[in-house]
């Protein structure tokens, strides 16, 4: 995710979480959300619903990327 979809991770941080722009990375995942990091900054992206399978996780990340792309900067 971090290498292939770095743009989506950046958008999660900047548009969904109002964090500063930069090379954000996902550093942790659990059924309730994702932990993001950029330098010394960290942020928590809570999922709107729990995910319990890899398929659900993929669908959630795609959904959130779409939401982030449609949200104004």
mmCIF file of the N, C-alpha and C atoms, coordinates in Angstrom:
data_MODEL
# 
_entry.id   MODEL 
# 
loop_
_atom_site.group_PDB 
_atom_site.id 
_atom_site.type_symbol 
_atom_site.label_atom_id 
_atom_site.label_alt_id 
_atom_site.label_comp_id 
_atom_site.label_asym_id 
_atom_site.label_entity_id 
_atom_site.label_seq_id 
_atom_site.pdbx_PDB_ins_code 
_atom_site.Cartn_x 
_atom_site.Cartn_y 
_atom_site.Cartn_z 
_atom_site.occupancy 
_atom_site.B_iso_or_equiv 
_atom_site.pdbx_formal_charge 
_atom_site.auth_seq_id 
_atom_site.auth_comp_id 
_atom_site.auth_asym_id 
_atom_site.auth_atom_id 
_atom_site.pdbx_PDB_model_num 
ATOM 1   N N  . UNK A 1 1  ? 0.828   -1.188 0.000  1.00 0.00 ? 1  UNK A N  1 
ATOM 2   C CA . UNK A 1 1  ? 0.000   0.000  0.000  1.00 0.00 ? 1  UNK A CA 1 
ATOM 3   C C  . UNK A 1 1  ? 0.869   1.247  0.000  1.00 0.00 ? 1  UNK A C  1 
ATOM 4   N N  . UNK A 1 2  ? 1.879   1.277  0.864  1.00 0.00 ? 2  UNK A N  1 
ATOM 5   C CA . UNK A 1 2  ? 2.725   2.459  0.959  1.00 0.00 ? 2  UNK A CA 1 
ATOM 6   C C  . UNK A 1 2  ? 3.463   2.766  -0.335 1.00 0.00 ? 2  UNK A C  1 
ATOM 7   N N  . UNK A 1 3  ? 3.926   1.745  -1.018 1.00 0.00 ? 3  UNK A N  1 
ATOM 8   C CA . UNK A 1 3  ? 4.676   1.974  -2.259 1.00 0.00 ? 3  UNK A CA 1 
ATOM 9   C C  . UNK A 1 3  ? 3.759   2.126  -3.460 1.00 0.00 ? 3  UNK A C  1 
ATOM 10  N N  . UNK A 1 4  ? 2.784   1.269  -3.598 1.00 0.00 ? 4  UNK A N  1 
ATOM 11  C CA . UNK A 1 4  ? 1.922   1.284  -4.782 1.00 0.00 ? 4  UNK A CA 1 
ATOM 12  C C  . UNK A 1 4  ? 0.838   2.361  -4.733 1.00 0.00 ? 4  UNK A C  1 
ATOM 13  N N  . UNK A 1 5  ? 0.449   2.778  -3.547 1.00 0.00 ? 5  UNK A N  1 
ATOM 14  C CA . UNK A 1 5  ? -0.652  3.737  -3.411 1.00 0.00 ? 5  UNK A CA 1 
ATOM 15  C C  . UNK A 1 5  ? -0.294  4.867  -2.446 1.00 0.00 ? 5  UNK A C  1 
ATOM 16  N N  . UNK A 1 6  ? 0.930   5.362  -2.556 1.00 0.00 ? 6  UNK A N  1 
ATOM 17  C CA . UNK A 1 6  ? 1.398   6.435  -1.677 1.00 0.00 ? 6  UNK A CA 1 
ATOM 18  C C  . UNK A 1 6  ? 0.510   7.672  -1.797 1.00 0.00 ? 6  UNK A C  1 
ATOM 19  N N  . UNK A 1 7  ? -0.013  7.915  -2.993 1.00 0.00 ? 7  UNK A N  1 
ATOM 20  C CA . UNK A 1 7  ? -0.894  9.078  -3.186 1.00 0.00 ? 7  UNK A CA 1 
ATOM 21  C C  . UNK A 1 7  ? -2.161  8.952  -2.341 1.00 0.00 ? 7  UNK A C  1 
ATOM 22  N N  . UNK A 1 8  ? -2.718  7.756  -2.254 1.00 0.00 ? 8  UNK A N  1 
ATOM 23  C CA . UNK A 1 8  ? -3.926  7.543  -1.453 1.00 0.00 ? 8  UNK A CA 1 
ATOM 24  C C  . UNK A 1 8  ? -3.624  7.732  0.035  1.00 0.00 ? 8  UNK A C  1 
ATOM 25  N N  . UNK A 1 9  ? -2.503  7.217  0.499  1.00 0.00 ? 9  UNK A N  1 
ATOM 26  C CA . UNK A 1 9  ? -2.138  7.359  1.909  1.00 0.00 ? 9  UNK A CA 1 
ATOM 27  C C  . UNK A 1 9  ? -1.964  8.839  2.246  1.00 0.00 ? 9  UNK A C  1 
ATOM 28  N N  . UNK A 1 10 ? -1.321  9.585  1.366  1.00 0.00 ? 10 UNK A N  1 
ATOM 29  C CA . UNK A 1 10 ? -1.151  11.031 1.562  1.00 0.00 ? 10 UNK A CA 1 
ATOM 30  C C  . UNK A 1 10 ? -2.505  11.726 1.661  1.00 0.00 ? 10 UNK A C  1 
ATOM 31  N N  . UNK A 1 11 ? -3.449  11.322 0.799  1.00 0.00 ? 11 UNK A N  1 
ATOM 32  C CA . UNK A 1 11 ? -4.781  11.919 0.828  1.00 0.00 ? 11 UNK A CA 1 
ATOM 33  C C  . UNK A 1 11 ? -5.555  11.547 2.093  1.00 0.00 ? 11 UNK A C  1 
ATOM 34  N N  . UNK A 1 12 ? -5.375  10.330 2.592  1.00 0.00 ? 12 UNK A N  1 
ATOM 35  C CA . UNK A 1 12 ? -6.014  9.968  3.861  1.00 0.00 ? 12 UNK A CA 1 
ATOM 36  C C  . UNK A 1 12 ? -5.590  10.986 4.924  1.00 0.00 ? 12 UNK A C  1 
ATOM 37  N N  . UNK A 1 13 ? -4.288  11.263 4.979  1.00 0.00 ? 13 UNK A N  1 
ATOM 38  C CA . UNK A 1 13 ? -3.756  12.158 6.004  1.00 0.00 ? 13 UNK A CA 1 
ATOM 39  C C  . UNK A 1 13 ? -4.188  13.600 5.788  1.00 0.00 ? 13 UNK A C  1 
ATOM 40  N N  . UNK A 1 14 ? -4.035  14.090 4.565  1.00 0.00 ? 14 UNK A N  1 
ATOM 41  C CA . UNK A 1 14 ? -4.270  15.515 4.331  1.00 0.00 ? 14 UNK A CA 1 
ATOM 42  C C  . UNK A 1 14 ? -5.741  15.877 4.205  1.00 0.00 ? 14 UNK A C  1 
ATOM 43  N N  . UNK A 1 15 ? -6.509  15.066 3.527  1.00 0.00 ? 15 UNK A N  1 
ATOM 44  C CA . UNK A 1 15 ? -7.905  15.438 3.283  1.00 0.00 ? 15 UNK A CA 1 
ATOM 45  C C  . UNK A 1 15 ? -8.896  14.855 4.282  1.00 0.00 ? 15 UNK A C  1 
ATOM 46  N N  . UNK A 1 16 ? -8.601  13.674 4.797  1.00 0.00 ? 16 UNK A N  1 
ATOM 47  C CA . UNK A 1 16 ? -9.533  13.079 5.760  1.00 0.00 ? 16 UNK A CA 1 
ATOM 48  C C  . UNK A 1 16 ? -9.177  13.432 7.203  1.00 0.00 ? 16 UNK A C  1 
ATOM 49  N N  . UNK A 1 17 ? -7.899  13.679 7.452  1.00 0.00 ? 17 UNK A N  1 
ATOM 50  C CA . UNK A 1 17 ? -7.454  13.919 8.820  1.00 0.00 ? 17 UNK A CA 1 
ATOM 51  C C  . UNK A 1 17 ? -6.877  15.314 9.042  1.00 0.00 ? 17 UNK A C  1 
ATOM 52  N N  . UNK A 1 18 ? -6.863  16.139 7.993  1.00 0.00 ? 18 UNK A N  1 
ATOM 53  C CA . UNK A 1 18 ? -6.381  17.529 8.084  1.00 0.00 ? 18 UNK A CA 1 
ATOM 54  C C  . UNK A 1 18 ? -4.951  17.629 8.622  1.00 0.00 ? 18 UNK A C  1 
ATOM 55  N N  . UNK A 1 19 ? -4.110  16.717 8.191  1.00 0.00 ? 19 UNK A N  1 
ATOM 56  C CA . UNK A 1 19 ? -2.699  16.747 8.579  1.00 0.00 ? 19 UNK A CA 1 
ATOM 57  C C  . UNK A 1 19 ? -1.881  17.497 7.524  1.00 0.00 ? 19 UNK A C  1 
ATOM 58  N N  . UNK A 1 20 ? -0.650  17.844 7.867  1.00 0.00 ? 20 UNK A N  1 
ATOM 59  C CA . UNK A 1 20 ? 0.207   18.544 6.913  1.00 0.00 ? 20 UNK A CA 1 
ATOM 60  C C  . UNK A 1 20 ? 0.577   17.615 5.763  1.00 0.00 ? 20 UNK A C  1 
ATOM 61  N N  . UNK A 1 21 ? 0.883   18.214 4.632  1.00 0.00 ? 21 UNK A N  1 
ATOM 62  C CA . UNK A 1 21 ? 1.226   17.444 3.438  1.00 0.00 ? 21 UNK A CA 1 
ATOM 63  C C  . UNK A 1 21 ? 2.602   16.817 3.599  1.00 0.00 ? 21 UNK A C  1 
ATOM 64  N N  . UNK A 1 22 ? 2.765   15.634 3.050  1.00 0.00 ? 22 UNK A N  1 
ATOM 65  C CA . UNK A 1 22 ? 4.054   14.969 3.115  1.00 0.00 ? 22 UNK A CA 1 
ATOM 66  C C  . UNK A 1 22 ? 3.941   13.514 2.729  1.00 0.00 ? 22 UNK A C  1 
ATOM 67  N N  . UNK A 1 23 ? 5.027   12.811 2.903  1.00 0.00 ? 23 UNK A N  1 
ATOM 68  C CA . UNK A 1 23 ? 5.122   11.398 2.522  1.00 0.00 ? 23 UNK A CA 1 
ATOM 69  C C  . UNK A 1 23 ? 4.612   10.505 3.663  1.00 0.00 ? 23 UNK A C  1 
ATOM 70  N N  . UNK A 1 24 ? 3.324   10.554 3.891  1.00 0.00 ? 24 UNK A N  1 
ATOM 71  C CA . UNK A 1 24 ? 2.700   9.738  4.935  1.00 0.00 ? 24 UNK A CA 1 
ATOM 72  C C  . UNK A 1 24 ? 2.768   8.263  4.569  1.00 0.00 ? 24 UNK A C  1 
ATOM 73  N N  . UNK A 1 25 ? 2.872   7.412  5.591  1.00 0.00 ? 25 UNK A N  1 
ATOM 74  C CA . UNK A 1 25 ? 2.906   5.960  5.404  1.00 0.00 ? 25 UNK A CA 1 
ATOM 75  C C  . UNK A 1 25 ? 1.961   5.311  6.402  1.00 0.00 ? 25 UNK A C  1 
ATOM 76  N N  . UNK A 1 26 ? 1.393   4.201  6.005  1.00 0.00 ? 26 UNK A N  1 
ATOM 77  C CA . UNK A 1 26 ? 0.616   3.398  6.950  1.00 0.00 ? 26 UNK A CA 1 
ATOM 78  C C  . UNK A 1 26 ? 1.620   2.588  7.757  1.00 0.00 ? 26 UNK A C  1 
ATOM 79  N N  . UNK A 1 27 ? 1.556   2.718  9.069  1.00 0.00 ? 27 UNK A N  1 
ATOM 80  C CA . UNK A 1 27 ? 2.498   1.990  9.920  1.00 0.00 ? 27 UNK A CA 1 
ATOM 81  C C  . UNK A 1 27 ? 1.801   0.962  10.800 1.00 0.00 ? 27 UNK A C  1 
ATOM 82  N N  . UNK A 1 28 ? 0.481   0.899  10.713 1.00 0.00 ? 28 UNK A N  1 
ATOM 83  C CA . UNK A 1 28 ? -0.256  -0.100 11.475 1.00 0.00 ? 28 UNK A CA 1 
ATOM 84  C C  . UNK A 1 28 ? -1.687  -0.198 10.988 1.00 0.00 ? 28 UNK A C  1 
ATOM 85  N N  . UNK A 1 29 ? -2.216  -1.400 11.045 1.00 0.00 ? 29 UNK A N  1 
ATOM 86  C CA . UNK A 1 29 ? -3.609  -1.655 10.655 1.00 0.00 ? 29 UNK A CA 1 
ATOM 87  C C  . UNK A 1 29 ? -4.245  -2.579 11.684 1.00 0.00 ? 29 UNK A C  1 
ATOM 88  N N  . UNK A 1 30 ? -5.493  -2.328 11.978 1.00 0.00 ? 30 UNK A N  1 
ATOM 89  C CA . UNK A 1 30 ? -6.263  -3.228 12.824 1.00 0.00 ? 30 UNK A CA 1 
ATOM 90  C C  . UNK A 1 30 ? -7.713  -3.150 12.355 1.00 0.00 ? 30 UNK A C  1 
ATOM 91  N N  . UNK A 1 31 ? -8.607  -3.966 12.878 1.00 0.00 ? 31 UNK A N  1 
ATOM 92  C CA . UNK A 1 31 ? -9.992  -3.970 12.386 1.00 0.00 ? 31 UNK A CA 1 
ATOM 93  C C  . UNK A 1 31 ? -10.712 -2.627 12.484 1.00 0.00 ? 31 UNK A C  1 
ATOM 94  N N  . UNK A 1 32 ? -10.253 -1.745 13.357 1.00 0.00 ? 32 UNK A N  1 
ATOM 95  C CA . UNK A 1 32 ? -10.938 -0.470 13.569 1.00 0.00 ? 32 UNK A CA 1 
ATOM 96  C C  . UNK A 1 32 ? -10.335 0.704  12.813 1.00 0.00 ? 32 UNK A C  1 
ATOM 97  N N  . UNK A 1 33 ? -9.116  0.541  12.254 1.00 0.00 ? 33 UNK A N  1 
ATOM 98  C CA . UNK A 1 33 ? -8.528  1.668  11.552 1.00 0.00 ? 33 UNK A CA 1 
ATOM 99  C C  . UNK A 1 33 ? -7.069  1.465  11.197 1.00 0.00 ? 33 UNK A C  1 
ATOM 100 N N  . UNK A 1 34 ? -6.447  2.583  10.805 1.00 0.00 ? 34 UNK A N  1 
ATOM 101 C CA . UNK A 1 34 ? -5.053  2.574  10.358 1.00 0.00 ? 34 UNK A CA 1 
ATOM 102 C C  . UNK A 1 34 ? -4.277  3.661  11.087 1.00 0.00 ? 34 UNK A C  1 
ATOM 103 N N  . UNK A 1 35 ? -3.035  3.354  11.400 1.00 0.00 ? 35 UNK A N  1 
ATOM 104 C CA . UNK A 1 35 ? -2.129  4.333  11.980 1.00 0.00 ? 35 UNK A CA 1 
ATOM 105 C C  . UNK A 1 35 ? -1.220  4.835  10.862 1.00 0.00 ? 35 UNK A C  1 
ATOM 106 N N  . UNK A 1 36 ? -1.093  6.155  10.766 1.00 0.00 ? 36 UNK A N  1 
ATOM 107 C CA . UNK A 1 36 ? -0.272  6.784  9.744  1.00 0.00 ? 36 UNK A CA 1 
ATOM 108 C C  . UNK A 1 36 ? 0.872   7.533  10.403 1.00 0.00 ? 36 UNK A C  1 
ATOM 109 N N  . UNK A 1 37 ? 1.990   7.645  9.684  1.00 0.00 ? 37 UNK A N  1 
ATOM 110 C CA . UNK A 1 37 ? 3.146   8.356  10.211 1.00 0.00 ? 37 UNK A CA 1 
ATOM 111 C C  . UNK A 1 37 ? 3.850   9.116  9.102  1.00 0.00 ? 37 UNK A C  1 
ATOM 112 N N  . UNK A 1 38 ? 4.385   10.279 9.494  1.00 0.00 ? 38 UNK A N  1 
ATOM 113 C CA . UNK A 1 38 ? 5.218   11.103 8.614  1.00 0.00 ? 38 UNK A CA 1 
ATOM 114 C C  . UNK A 1 38 ? 6.201   11.827 9.521  1.00 0.00 ? 38 UNK A C  1 
ATOM 115 N N  . UNK A 1 39 ? 7.457   11.447 9.445  1.00 0.00 ? 39 UNK A N  1 
ATOM 116 C CA . UNK A 1 39 ? 8.443   12.015 10.361 1.00 0.00 ? 39 UNK A CA 1 
ATOM 117 C C  . UNK A 1 39 ? 8.039   11.692 11.792 1.00 0.00 ? 39 UNK A C  1 
ATOM 118 N N  . UNK A 1 40 ? 7.966   12.716 12.632 1.00 0.00 ? 40 UNK A N  1 
ATOM 119 C CA . UNK A 1 40 ? 7.562   12.526 14.022 1.00 0.00 ? 40 UNK A CA 1 
ATOM 120 C C  . UNK A 1 40 ? 6.056   12.626 14.227 1.00 0.00 ? 40 UNK A C  1 
ATOM 121 N N  . UNK A 1 41 ? 5.318   12.933 13.159 1.00 0.00 ? 41 UNK A N  1 
ATOM 122 C CA . UNK A 1 41 ? 3.866   13.071 13.256 1.00 0.00 ? 41 UNK A CA 1 
ATOM 123 C C  . UNK A 1 41 ? 3.186   11.721 13.069 1.00 0.00 ? 41 UNK A C  1 
ATOM 124 N N  . UNK A 1 42 ? 2.132   11.508 13.832 1.00 0.00 ? 42 UNK A N  1 
ATOM 125 C CA . UNK A 1 42 ? 1.310   10.313 13.670 1.00 0.00 ? 42 UNK A CA 1 
ATOM 126 C C  . UNK A 1 42 ? -0.156  10.745 13.641 1.00 0.00 ? 42 UNK A C  1 
ATOM 127 N N  . UNK A 1 43 ? -0.973  9.910  13.029 1.00 0.00 ? 43 UNK A N  1 
ATOM 128 C CA . UNK A 1 43 ? -2.407  10.184 12.949 1.00 0.00 ? 43 UNK A CA 1 
ATOM 129 C C  . UNK A 1 43 ? -3.144  8.858  12.908 1.00 0.00 ? 43 UNK A C  1 
ATOM 130 N N  . UNK A 1 44 ? -4.357  8.880  13.387 1.00 0.00 ? 44 UNK A N  1 
ATOM 131 C CA . UNK A 1 44 ? -5.203  7.679  13.407 1.00 0.00 ? 44 UNK A CA 1 
ATOM 132 C C  . UNK A 1 44 ? -6.372  7.879  12.459 1.00 0.00 ? 44 UNK A C  1 
ATOM 133 N N  . UNK A 1 45 ? -6.517  6.963  11.518 1.00 0.00 ? 45 UNK A N  1 
ATOM 134 C CA . UNK A 1 45 ? -7.640  6.956  10.588 1.00 0.00 ? 45 UNK A CA 1 
ATOM 135 C C  . UNK A 1 45 ? -8.606  5.864  11.047 1.00 0.00 ? 45 UNK A C  1 
ATOM 136 N N  . UNK A 1 46 ? -9.675  6.271  11.698 1.00 0.00 ? 46 UNK A N  1 
ATOM 137 C CA . UNK A 1 46 ? -10.680 5.306  12.142 1.00 0.00 ? 46 UNK A CA 1 
ATOM 138 C C  . UNK A 1 46 ? -11.560 4.922  10.957 1.00 0.00 ? 46 UNK A C  1 
ATOM 139 N N  . UNK A 1 47 ? -11.807 3.642  10.800 1.00 0.00 ? 47 UNK A N  1 
ATOM 140 C CA . UNK A 1 47 ? -12.701 3.170  9.750  1.00 0.00 ? 47 UNK A CA 1 
ATOM 141 C C  . UNK A 1 47 ? -14.143 3.404  10.188 1.00 0.00 ? 47 UNK A C  1 
ATOM 142 N N  . UNK A 1 48 ? -15.042 3.712  9.249  1.00 0.00 ? 48 UNK A N  1 
ATOM 143 C CA . UNK A 1 48 ? -16.444 3.887  9.603  1.00 0.00 ? 48 UNK A CA 1 
ATOM 144 C C  . UNK A 1 48 ? -17.120 2.586  10.035 1.00 0.00 ? 48 UNK A C  1 
ATOM 145 N N  . UNK A 1 49 ? -16.509 1.454  9.706  1.00 0.00 ? 49 UNK A N  1 
ATOM 146 C CA . UNK A 1 49 ? -17.018 0.143  10.120 1.00 0.00 ? 49 UNK A CA 1 
ATOM 147 C C  . UNK A 1 49 ? -15.818 -0.790 10.285 1.00 0.00 ? 49 UNK A C  1 
ATOM 148 N N  . UNK A 1 50 ? -15.940 -1.730 11.212 1.00 0.00 ? 50 UNK A N  1 
ATOM 149 C CA . UNK A 1 50 ? -14.840 -2.689 11.426 1.00 0.00 ? 50 UNK A CA 1 
ATOM 150 C C  . UNK A 1 50 ? -14.645 -3.565 10.191 1.00 0.00 ? 50 UNK A C  1 
ATOM 151 N N  . UNK A 1 51 ? -13.393 -3.928 9.946  1.00 0.00 ? 51 UNK A N  1 
ATOM 152 C CA . UNK A 1 51 ? -13.072 -4.863 8.871  1.00 0.00 ? 51 UNK A CA 1 
ATOM 153 C C  . UNK A 1 51 ? -12.423 -6.092 9.504  1.00 0.00 ? 51 UNK A C  1 
ATOM 154 N N  . UNK A 1 52 ? -12.779 -7.259 8.988  1.00 0.00 ? 52 UNK A N  1 
ATOM 155 C CA . UNK A 1 52 ? -12.245 -8.484 9.583  1.00 0.00 ? 52 UNK A CA 1 
ATOM 156 C C  . UNK A 1 52 ? -11.577 -9.409 8.575  1.00 0.00 ? 52 UNK A C  1 
ATOM 157 N N  . UNK A 1 53 ? -11.652 -9.063 7.300  1.00 0.00 ? 53 UNK A N  1 
ATOM 158 C CA . UNK A 1 53 ? -10.994 -9.877 6.274  1.00 0.00 ? 53 UNK A CA 1 
ATOM 159 C C  . UNK A 1 53 ? -10.144 -8.973 5.388  1.00 0.00 ? 53 UNK A C  1 
ATOM 160 N N  . UNK A 1 54 ? -9.218  -9.573 4.672  1.00 0.00 ? 54 UNK A N  1 
ATOM 161 C CA . UNK A 1 54 ? -8.383  -8.783 3.764  1.00 0.00 ? 54 UNK A CA 1 
ATOM 162 C C  . UNK A 1 54 ? -9.221  -8.157 2.655  1.00 0.00 ? 54 UNK A C  1 
ATOM 163 N N  . UNK A 1 55 ? -10.259 -8.830 2.231  1.00 0.00 ? 55 UNK A N  1 
ATOM 164 C CA . UNK A 1 55 ? -11.151 -8.290 1.209  1.00 0.00 ? 55 UNK A CA 1 
ATOM 165 C C  . UNK A 1 55 ? -11.882 -7.053 1.729  1.00 0.00 ? 55 UNK A C  1 
ATOM 166 N N  . UNK A 1 56 ? -12.385 -7.130 2.957  1.00 0.00 ? 56 UNK A N  1 
ATOM 167 C CA . UNK A 1 56 ? -13.052 -5.975 3.558  1.00 0.00 ? 56 UNK A CA 1 
ATOM 168 C C  . UNK A 1 56 ? -12.082 -4.812 3.735  1.00 0.00 ? 56 UNK A C  1 
ATOM 169 N N  . UNK A 1 57 ? -10.843 -5.124 4.108  1.00 0.00 ? 57 UNK A N  1 
ATOM 170 C CA . UNK A 1 57 ? -9.832  -4.081 4.277  1.00 0.00 ? 57 UNK A CA 1 
ATOM 171 C C  . UNK A 1 57 ? -9.562  -3.380 2.953  1.00 0.00 ? 57 UNK A C  1 
ATOM 172 N N  . UNK A 1 58 ? -9.385  -4.145 1.902  1.00 0.00 ? 58 UNK A N  1 
ATOM 173 C CA . UNK A 1 58 ? -9.144  -3.554 0.593  1.00 0.00 ? 58 UNK A CA 1 
ATOM 174 C C  . UNK A 1 58 ? -10.314 -2.657 0.182  1.00 0.00 ? 58 UNK A C  1 
ATOM 175 N N  . UNK A 1 59 ? -11.530 -3.150 0.347  1.00 0.00 ? 59 UNK A N  1 
ATOM 176 C CA . UNK A 1 59 ? -12.714 -2.361 -0.006 1.00 0.00 ? 59 UNK A CA 1 
ATOM 177 C C  . UNK A 1 59 ? -12.787 -1.070 0.813  1.00 0.00 ? 59 UNK A C  1 
ATOM 178 N N  . UNK A 1 60 ? -12.440 -1.142 2.089  1.00 0.00 ? 60 UNK A N  1 
ATOM 179 C CA . UNK A 1 60 ? -12.471 0.039  2.951  1.00 0.00 ? 60 UNK A CA 1 
ATOM 180 C C  . UNK A 1 60 ? -11.434 1.059  2.493  1.00 0.00 ? 60 UNK A C  1 
ATOM 181 N N  . UNK A 1 61 ? -10.226 0.600  2.176  1.00 0.00 ? 61 UNK A N  1 
ATOM 182 C CA . UNK A 1 61 ? -9.173  1.520  1.746  1.00 0.00 ? 61 UNK A CA 1 
ATOM 183 C C  . UNK A 1 61 ? -9.522  2.177  0.417  1.00 0.00 ? 61 UNK A C  1 
ATOM 184 N N  . UNK A 1 62 ? -10.143 1.431  -0.483 1.00 0.00 ? 62 UNK A N  1 
ATOM 185 C CA . UNK A 1 62 ? -10.596 2.002  -1.754 1.00 0.00 ? 62 UNK A CA 1 
ATOM 186 C C  . UNK A 1 62 ? -11.688 3.032  -1.494 1.00 0.00 ? 62 UNK A C  1 
ATOM 187 N N  . UNK A 1 63 ? -12.630 2.693  -0.640 1.00 0.00 ? 63 UNK A N  1 
ATOM 188 C CA . UNK A 1 63 ? -13.724 3.615  -0.294 1.00 0.00 ? 63 UNK A CA 1 
ATOM 189 C C  . UNK A 1 63 ? -13.187 4.921  0.289  1.00 0.00 ? 63 UNK A C  1 
ATOM 190 N N  . UNK A 1 64 ? -12.240 4.816  1.215  1.00 0.00 ? 64 UNK A N  1 
ATOM 191 C CA . UNK A 1 64 ? -11.676 6.010  1.840  1.00 0.00 ? 64 UNK A CA 1 
ATOM 192 C C  . UNK A 1 64 ? -10.833 6.819  0.864  1.00 0.00 ? 64 UNK A C  1 
ATOM 193 N N  . UNK A 1 65 ? -10.135 6.149  -0.042 1.00 0.00 ? 65 UNK A N  1 
ATOM 194 C CA . UNK A 1 65 ? -9.366  6.871  -1.067 1.00 0.00 ? 65 UNK A CA 1 
ATOM 195 C C  . UNK A 1 65 ? -10.306 7.659  -1.966 1.00 0.00 ? 65 UNK A C  1 
ATOM 196 N N  . UNK A 1 66 ? -11.417 7.053  -2.336 1.00 0.00 ? 66 UNK A N  1 
ATOM 197 C CA . UNK A 1 66 ? -12.409 7.758  -3.158 1.00 0.00 ? 66 UNK A CA 1 
ATOM 198 C C  . UNK A 1 66 ? -12.969 8.968  -2.406 1.00 0.00 ? 66 UNK A C  1 
ATOM 199 N N  . UNK A 1 67 ? -13.287 8.779  -1.146 1.00 0.00 ? 67 UNK A N  1 
ATOM 200 C CA . UNK A 1 67 ? -13.802 9.880  -0.327 1.00 0.00 ? 67 UNK A CA 1 
ATOM 201 C C  . UNK A 1 67 ? -12.765 11.003 -0.237 1.00 0.00 ? 67 UNK A C  1 
ATOM 202 N N  . UNK A 1 68 ? -11.513 10.638 -0.040 1.00 0.00 ? 68 UNK A N  1 
ATOM 203 C CA . UNK A 1 68 ? -10.460 11.650 0.075  1.00 0.00 ? 68 UNK A CA 1 
ATOM 204 C C  . UNK A 1 68 ? -10.264 12.404 -1.234 1.00 0.00 ? 68 UNK A C  1 
ATOM 205 N N  . UNK A 1 69 ? -10.341 11.689 -2.345 1.00 0.00 ? 69 UNK A N  1 
ATOM 206 C CA . UNK A 1 69 ? -10.147 12.345 -3.648 1.00 0.00 ? 69 UNK A CA 1 
ATOM 207 C C  . UNK A 1 69 ? -11.282 13.318 -3.977 1.00 0.00 ? 69 UNK A C  1 
ATOM 208 N N  . UNK A 1 70 ? -12.476 13.049 -3.491 1.00 0.00 ? 70 UNK A N  1 
ATOM 209 C CA . UNK A 1 70 ? -13.604 13.922 -3.802 1.00 0.00 ? 70 UNK A CA 1 
ATOM 210 C C  . UNK A 1 70 ? -13.764 15.068 -2.804 1.00 0.00 ? 70 UNK A C  1 
ATOM 211 N N  . UNK A 1 71 ? -13.022 15.032 -1.721 1.00 0.00 ? 71 UNK A N  1 
ATOM 212 C CA . UNK A 1 71 ? -13.085 16.084 -0.704 1.00 0.00 ? 71 UNK A CA 1 
ATOM 213 C C  . UNK A 1 71 ? -12.145 17.226 -1.112 1.00 0.00 ? 71 UNK A C  1 
ATOM 214 N N  . UNK A 1 72 ? -12.599 18.440 -0.969 1.00 0.00 ? 72 UNK A N  1 
ATOM 215 C CA . UNK A 1 72 ? -11.783 19.611 -1.325 1.00 0.00 ? 72 UNK A CA 1 
ATOM 216 C C  . UNK A 1 72 ? -10.555 19.697 -0.431 1.00 0.00 ? 72 UNK A C  1 
ATOM 217 N N  . UNK A 1 73 ? -9.431  20.128 -1.001 1.00 0.00 ? 73 UNK A N  1 
ATOM 218 C CA . UNK A 1 73 ? -8.196  20.272 -0.195 1.00 0.00 ? 73 UNK A CA 1 
ATOM 219 C C  . UNK A 1 73 ? -8.296  21.387 0.820  1.00 0.00 ? 73 UNK A C  1 
# 
